[in-house]
Amino acid sequence: MADGAVVETRELTKRYGSFVALDRLTISVGRGQILGFIGPNGAGKTTTIKILVGLARPTSGTATVAGIDCAADPRRVKRLIGYMPDTFGGYDGMRVAEYLDFFGAAFGLPRKGRPKRVEEVLETAGAGTFRDLYVEALSHGMKQRVAIARTLLHDPPALILDEPANGLDPQARIEMRQVLLGLAARGKTLIVTSHILPELARICDRVAIIARGRLRAAGTLAEIARQLSPLRTMEVLLTRAEAVPAAADVVRRYVGDAVTPAPAEFAVRFRTAKPDDELAALLGTLVAAGVGVAQFREVQTDLEDAFMTVSQQADGEAAR
Ligand SMILES: Nc1ncnc2c1ncn2[C@@H]1O[C@H](COP(=O)(O)OP(=O)(O)OP(=O)(O)O)[C@@H](O)[C@H]1O
C-alpha cells in the first residue's frame, strides 16, 4: 500500500472478451483527500467503481480499500465503502428517518443504536430537518443529501460518489460542496465523479483523468496541466488596442511564433516553455517599449481544457 493510501488500484485491468474496458489503472487516494475521477463516456469509471465496491472482479491487477483486497474479500470491503450511485432508488410511503433506519438494518447496525445514528448522519449531510418528510416528496437536492447520509450509516472510511452534483441548482450545489468538504475534513476519503468540471475543480485535492480505459493524467490541476503540455499560456494585457501589434512583435522576438494578438481584448497571448527569469526580462522589455502593460500573467489551464486535451489525445490514438 502506498503511504497513507485508503483507496488504491494497481495495474487494474478489466476485459470483456477481447475488449479492454480498463487498462492497468493505478491510482491512490489518501485519508481526508478528495479525488475527482473523470473521463468521457465509456472511459471506464463505472467499471473501476464496480470493482472497488466488490460488484465486479478485475481480470488482473488489484484494488484495495484500507488494505483489504476488493476481489478477495468483497464482504469486508462493502463495510469500508459508502457508495452513492447516480440514481436514488427511493421507496414510496417512507419518511426519511424510516428510510435510513431501513438501510441501517440492511447494514446490520443494531436496532438500539439506529435512531441516534440516523440523526447523526442526517446532521452530517446537512439534512437534519428532513427526518419526518416523505422521501418521494423531497426535491432532487434534498434527495442527494439523504443519499449522502445513507452512505455514512456504517461509518465507512471511504466514500464513492457518482455525480453528486448532477441536476442540482447553484444553491444546492454550493451546499453539496460544503457537505463534501466537511466529510473530507472529518477524515473521510472521497472519490467523486462528475461532468460538472468547474464544480469538481473547487473541491478536489487531486484529479485522475481516464479515457478509453487508461489513466491519462493525474495530480493537482497544475500538475496535470504540466503533464499535458510543457508549455505555459501567458497573457499580456495592455491599456489600449493600438499597442497590441507592437507588443506582439516584442513578444515574438522572445518566444518565436506561438503568439496570438487579440486586439479586441487589448491582449497578447503566447505559449512558452521559457523559465521565469526570461519572462521577467520580456516584461522589462515590454515596459521599456512603452506599450502600456496593465497585466502580465499566466493563464491557468482549467479542468475543462485538460479534459478536452485528454479526450482528443485518446481519440487520436485510437484512430491511428
Ligand atoms: N458488461 C459489459 N460487457 C461489455 N462491455 C462493457 C460491460 N460493461 C462496460 N462495458 C464497456 O466498457 C467500457 C467502459 O464502460 P464504463 O461504464 O466503465 O464507462 P464510464 O466511464 O463509466 O462511462 P459513463 O460516463 O458513460 O458512465 C465501455 O466501452 C462499455 O461499453
The ligand as a MOL file (V3000), in Angstrom:
LIG
                    3D

  0  0  0     0  0            999 V3000
M  V30 BEGIN CTAB
M  V30 COUNTS 31 33 0 0 0
M  V30 BEGIN ATOM
M  V30 1 N -20.6680 -5.9010 -19.0200 0
M  V30 2 C -20.0250 -5.3580 -20.0520 0
M  V30 3 N -19.7920 -6.0440 -21.1820 0
M  V30 4 C -19.1250 -5.4910 -22.2150 0
M  V30 5 N -18.6590 -4.2410 -22.2340 0
M  V30 6 C -18.8670 -3.4940 -21.1450 0
M  V30 7 C -19.5570 -4.0030 -20.0000 0
M  V30 8 N -19.6000 -3.0290 -19.0580 0
M  V30 9 C -18.9550 -1.9510 -19.5940 0
M  V30 10 N -18.5270 -2.2350 -20.8430 0
M  V30 11 C -17.7830 -1.3220 -21.7270 0
M  V30 12 O -16.6360 -0.8890 -21.0480 0
M  V30 13 C -16.3590 0.4780 -21.3410 0
M  V30 14 C -16.2600 1.2710 -20.0520 0
M  V30 15 O -17.5430 1.4080 -19.5090 0
M  V30 16 P -17.8430 2.2030 -18.1580 0
M  V30 17 O -19.2990 2.0210 -17.8560 0
M  V30 18 O -16.8800 1.7960 -17.1160 0
M  V30 19 O -17.5600 3.6900 -18.5940 0
M  V30 20 P -17.8240 5.0620 -17.7990 0
M  V30 21 O -16.5340 5.7870 -17.7650 0
M  V30 22 O -18.4810 4.7790 -16.5110 0
M  V30 23 O -18.8110 5.8190 -18.7790 0
M  V30 24 P -20.0920 6.7880 -18.4520 0
M  V30 25 O -19.5250 8.1290 -18.1270 0
M  V30 26 O -20.7960 6.7620 -19.7670 0
M  V30 27 O -20.8690 6.1590 -17.3410 0
M  V30 28 C -17.4660 0.9500 -22.2590 0
M  V30 29 O -16.9970 0.9170 -23.5980 0
M  V30 30 C -18.5610 -0.0690 -22.0510 0
M  V30 31 O -19.3340 -0.2330 -23.2180 0
M  V30 END ATOM
M  V30 BEGIN BOND
M  V30 1 1 1 2
M  V30 2 1 2 3
M  V30 3 2 2 7
M  V30 4 2 3 4
M  V30 5 1 4 5
M  V30 6 2 5 6
M  V30 7 1 6 7
M  V30 8 1 6 10
M  V30 9 1 7 8
M  V30 10 2 8 9
M  V30 11 1 9 10
M  V30 12 1 10 11
M  V30 13 1 11 12
M  V30 14 1 11 30
M  V30 15 1 12 13
M  V30 16 1 13 14
M  V30 17 1 13 28
M  V30 18 1 14 15
M  V30 19 1 15 16
M  V30 20 2 16 17
M  V30 21 1 16 18
M  V30 22 1 16 19
M  V30 23 1 19 20
M  V30 24 2 20 21
M  V30 25 1 20 22
M  V30 26 1 20 23
M  V30 27 1 23 24
M  V30 28 2 24 25
M  V30 29 1 24 26
M  V30 30 1 24 27
M  V30 31 1 28 29
M  V30 32 1 28 30
M  V30 33 1 30 31
M  V30 END BOND
M  V30 END CTAB
M  END
